Amino acid sequence: MQITRGQTILLSCLIGSAVLTAAITYVLVAASRAGTVIREQGPESHRKKSATPSTGGRAFLVTLALVGFPGSILMTDPGAVIGVATGLLTGLIGLADDWMKSTLRNSAGLKARYKLPLQILVGLIASAAVYRLMGDSTVRIPFVHATVDIGAWKIALGVFCYLAIVNGVNFTDGLDGLASSTVLVAAVCLGGAIWSAGAGTSLVPVVLVGMCAGFLPFNWHPARIFMGDSGAFALGGALAAAAIATCLEVTMIIIGIVFIIEITTVVLQVIYFRLTGGKRIFRMTPIHHAWELRGYTEPRIVIGAVAIGLIGGIIGWWAA
């Protein structure tokens, strides 16, 4: 079997992103002295993690720039360029958040009234780029294997998908190895869905798989480094933009079922808390913390989340 030029580029990006991410993460672990600031609302058991550095997201940003951009250009794939650029821009928002937490020792970081508008702006730019520059206003409907032209609503759907996945991944990043392993699964399945649907190249998912694979050995329990908001935002932004650029926004909701569950539980908890004057639906959110309070260990919760993500990912891959 002859390997095509495109397959060679994808394989090179997979290996390159894994090796570069692992190398940079190793350096960050060795050089970092500043620990992370654990949010006050988290489980008491997480206080011991305050000495763990949260600079891992920098490895993702460098890898996206040095591997993602050249790879997308070599593939002559404008959708991949948009995906990489979106991941970088979103990651920079997270980097500002991480800087405030580590330098100012403020567990709240960048306030939501600043963070959300910035996210909406990046989501608008990414969605508008697909709609205007790529001239694509269609969305693929899962299970029926058909595309529908929704016109300018493509931008609104793209922003919704972007916000849901970016913040879902960010909420998922609360246990050792949870975000990196579930994003790896989602990226594999999104790449497969793109390939099955013939919707473009799988360059962005391939780079994300490599980055997560290179980072996970350092992030698995007990974690030696966290990805921080810069990492979670970069992963979520690139993942969402790749789905938008390939018309798989709706399918991404299925593939990213773990992230949707995480963000939905948080939203429901906040709404119910405000409507009832302090009552809660769950003992703690994001939902993985509720399972912690039930006595489940971090690795067990992560494995369970990966299993759920794999089921959703396979269904989404097949449905595409």
N, C-alpha and C positions, 0 to 999 in steps of 0.2 A: 504494500500500500504506500503510495506516494504522499508525503506530507506537503501540504500547500503552504504558501507564504503566510497566509492568514493564521494557520494553525501554528506555524513556527513563532509568529509574533505573540500569539496568545500564550504558548508554552513558555516563552522567554519572559513574558510579563508575570506569569504565575510564579516561576522560580525566582525572578529578580525581586518581586515585591515581598516574597517570603524571606529571602535572604537579607535584603536591605532592612526590612522591618525588624527582624530578629537581631541584626547587628546593631542597629541604632538603639533598640530597647535594651540590649545588654549594656551598652555604654551609659544609657540613662540610669539604669539600675545601679551601676557601679559609681556613677558620679553624683547622683542625687542625694541631697541632704535634707531637703525640706519635705516634711510629711504632708499628708492631706488633712483637710479640716472636715471632720465627720459632722453631718448635719444633726442638729439637736433633736429632730423628730425621729431619728433612726433608732434601731434596737440598741439596747445597752451593751450587748455583746460586741458591737462594732467599735466601741471606744478603743479597743486594743489595736485597731487598724490605723490609728492616727499617725503612726510613724511610717506608714507605707507611702512612698512617693506616688504622685498622681500625674506624672509628666509623660505617660506613655503615648498620649495622643499626638505628641510632636513627631513620633516615628511615622504615624499615619500621614500626617501632613507632608513630610519630606518625601515619603514613598509615592504619594499621589502625584506630587510635582515632578519627581525624577523618573518615575516609571509610568504612571498613568498618562501624563501628557504626551510623552514621546510615543507611547504605544498607540494612543488614540489617533495621533497624527499619522503614524505609519499605516494604521488601518484605514486611513481616510474616512473616519467615522465621526461626523459632526455631533451625533448623539452622545458618543463617548466623551468627546471634548466637553460637552455641556455637563455630563455626569461628573467628570473629574473636577471641573471648575466649580460646580455646585458643592461638591464635597469639601473643597478647599475653602470656599467662602463661608460655608456653614461651620467648618472647623475653626475658622478664625473667630467667629462669635463665641464658640466654646472656649477658645484660647483666652479671650478677654475675661470670660467667666472664671476660668482656672487661675488666671493671674490675680484676680481680686481675692480669690479664696486663699491662695498661697502667700501672696505678698501682704495683703491687708488682714489676713487671718479672719476672713468673714465667711462663715459657712453658707450664707445666702448667695454670695457671689453677685453676678450681674442681675439686677432686678428684672422681674417678669415684664414690667412696663417698658423696658428697653429691649429685652431679649426677644419677646414675641414680635414686635414690629420689625425688627431686623430679620427675623426668620421669614416673616411674610414677604418682606422685600426680596430676599434671596429666592424664595419660592416663586414669586411673581416673575423675576428675571429668568429663572430656569424654564418656567412654563411658557412664558412669552417667547423665549428663544426657540423653543420647539415649535410653537405655533407660527411665529413669524419667519424665523430664519430657515427652519426646516420645512415650513409650509405644511405641517401636519396637524390636522384638527380631528383626527379619528381616535377612537378608543376601542380596544378589543374586548369583546364580551366573553367572559369565561364560560366554558361548557358547551356553548353553541358554535365556537370557533368562527366567529364573524366579527367584522369591524363596523362601527357606526360613526358617521361624521356628526360631531356635536358642535361644530363651529367654534365660536369664541368661548363656549362653556368648557372647552379643553383647558383653558387657563385656570378657571375656577376649580375644576377637578384636580388639576395638577397641584395647585396650592394646597388643597385639602389633603391629597395623598402625601405631599411633602411634609406638612405639619404633623400629620399622624405618625408617619414613620420616623421622622427625626426625633420627636419628643417621646415616641414609644421606645425607641432604642435607648434614649437617654434615661428614661425611667427604668428600663431593664438593667441598666448598668448599676446594679446595687449589690451584687454578690460576686465573689471571685470566679471569674471565667464565664459568667452568665451572658453578658452582652457579646463578648468575642465569639463564644461558641454558637449562640443562636444566630448571630449575623452571618457566620460562616455557613451555616446550614441554609439560611435564607438566600445568600448570594449564590450558592451552588444551584439551588432550585430556580432562582430567577434567571441565572445563566442558561439553565436547561430549558426554561420556558421560552426565552428569547430565541434560542436555537430551534426549538420545536415549532414555534410560530413563524419562523423565518422573518423576524421583526427587526433584525440588525445584527450587530456583532455583540458578543458577550464580554467585551474587553473590560468594562467596569466591574461586573461581577467577578471576573477572573482575578483582577487586581485585589478586590476586597477579600476574596478567598485566600490569596497569598498573604495579605497583611494580617488577617486574623490567625492564619496558621503560624505565621512567624511570631506573633504576639502571645498566643495562647499558652505556650510553655512557661512564660514568665508571669502569666495572669491567673493560672489555675491555682486552686486552693492548696496551700496558703499562698496568696498572691504576693509576689515581690514588687509589683508595680500595678497601678491602676491606669486606665486610659484617660480618665478625667472627661470633662465635657467636650474638650477639643477632639478627643478620639471618638466619643459617642456621636457627636454632631457630624463629624467628618464621615463616619461610616453611614449614619442614617441619611445624610444629605446626598451622598453619592448613590446609595441604594435606591432612594426615592427618585432621583433624577434619571437614573438608568431605566426605571420603570416608566416614567413619563415619556422619555424619548423613544421608547419602543411600544407605546400605546398599551402598556400593561398595568395601568394605574389600579384598575379594579382587581386584577389578578394579584397585584402586590399586597392587597389587603388580606388575601387568603394566604399567600406565601409568608407574609409577616404576621401571622396570627398571634404569635407570642407578644409582639410589640403592641398589637391592637388590644389584647387582653390587658396588658400592663397599663396602658394609657386610659383605657375605658374604666378600669377599677379606680384609678386616681380621680377621674372626672366625676364619676358617680359618688365617690366618697365626699368630695368637696361640695357638690351640689346638695347631697343629703344632709351633710353637716350644717350647712348654712340654712337650709329650709327647716330643720328640726331644732335649731338652736344648740347644737353640740353633740347630737347623736351620730353614731357611726354604723355603716353597713359591715365593714370589715374591721378586724382588730387593728390593722395597720396597712397602709398602702405606700408604695406599689405592692401588689399582691404577694410577691415573693417574700416580703417581710412577714406577712400573716402566716405563711407556712413555717418560717423560722420560729415564730412565737409558739407554734404548735409542737416544736421540738425536732423538726426535720433539719438535718445537717445541710450545709451549703452544697457539697457535691451531689447530694441526693436531689435537691431542688433543681440544680442545674441540669442533671441528667433527665429529670422529668420534663423540664422546659425544652430541652433539645428534642426529646421524643415528640412532644406536642408540635414543636416547630417543624420537625421532619414530616409528620403526618400532614400538617397544613401545607408544607412546601411541595410534597409529592402530589397532593390534590391540586394545588395551584399549577404545578408544572403540567399535569395531565389535562387540566381544564383549559390551559392556554392553547 
